Amino acid sequence: MVMGIMEDIREIIRHTDLQDRDAIEATKIRIRQIITQKADYMRDLARMCVEAGNAMFSALQMGDIKTAGRICEIIMREANNIITKGTDLMRDIEEAKLFEEVF
């Protein structure tokens, strides 16, 4: 998933006409869509880590240390990705909460 500038909650809020109720409501809807998309992406990453963990465990049970090591590297890379995306999502949620409270 590639995030463009208009998928940045701060940018969307900045470009919203705060005098226009329809624009504010449209912004709220768009923000919820973006947060949901990002949460879905994180969920997919987590599922992939679980599946990779199962594959790594199977490889270890079969004595295939080399494959288990490669899978472990993949899991670590995706876990770092989850942390990065989670931090981004938390920032977006905080921005969304502030916007919802004000409007």
N, C-alpha and C positions, 0 to 999 in steps of 0.2 A: 504494500500500500504506500503510495507516494503522497505525501502531504504537501499541498500547495499553499501559497500565501493566504488564500481565502479559506483555508481550513484551519487557520490560526485564529483562535477565538478572540484574542486581543485585536487583531486586524479587522475581524468582522464587526466587533463592537465599535471600533474606531470609525468604520465606514457607515455606521447606522445613523440615520436621521433620528435623533433622540426626541424630536418634537412630533414625530409621526407614530401614532399608536400601532398602525398596521406594520410599519417598518420594525418596530420593537417586537411585535408578536412574531413576525417572520424571522427575526434574528434569534429569538428564543427557540423557535422550531429548528432552525439551522444548527444552533449550538447543541441542542439535544441529539440531533442526527450525527454530528461530528463526534460527540462523546460516545455515543452508542457504537459507531464504527470503530473507534479506537479501542473500546472495551472488547468488542468482538475480535479484533485483531490480537489483542493480548490473550484472550481466551484460546484462540487458535494456536498461538505460540506455546501456551501452557499445555495444551493437548499434545502438541508435537513433542514437547519435552517428556511428557508421560510415556508416549509411545516409544520414543528413543530410549528412555530408561528401561522399559520392558525389553527392548531389543538388546540393550547392553547387558541386562541381567541374563538373558538367554545365552548370549555369546559367552559370558563368564561361566555359566553352567556347563556349556559345551567345551570349555577350556580354550576358547579363542580370545586370548588376551589382546592380540593386535586389533581385532575388530572392536572389542570392548573399549579400547583406548581411543580409537577414532570416533566411536559413538559418544564417548564421554566428552571429547573436545567439542562435538556438535552441541551437546546439551549445555556445556558451559557457555558457548557462544550465544545460544538462544536464551539462556538464563540472563546473560548480560543485556540482551535485547529487551527482554521482559522488564528489567529494571529501568532501562532508558525510556521505553514506551510508557511504563507505569508512572515514572516521574513526570513525563509530559502530560499524561492523562490527569494526574492529580493537580497539576497547575491549571489545566483546562477546567476541571471541576470547580476549583476555587474561583476562577474567573467567572464561571457560569453562576455559581452561588451568589457572588457579589452583584452580578447583573440582575439576577432574579430578585434579589432583595431590594434593589434600587427601583426596579421597574416591575 
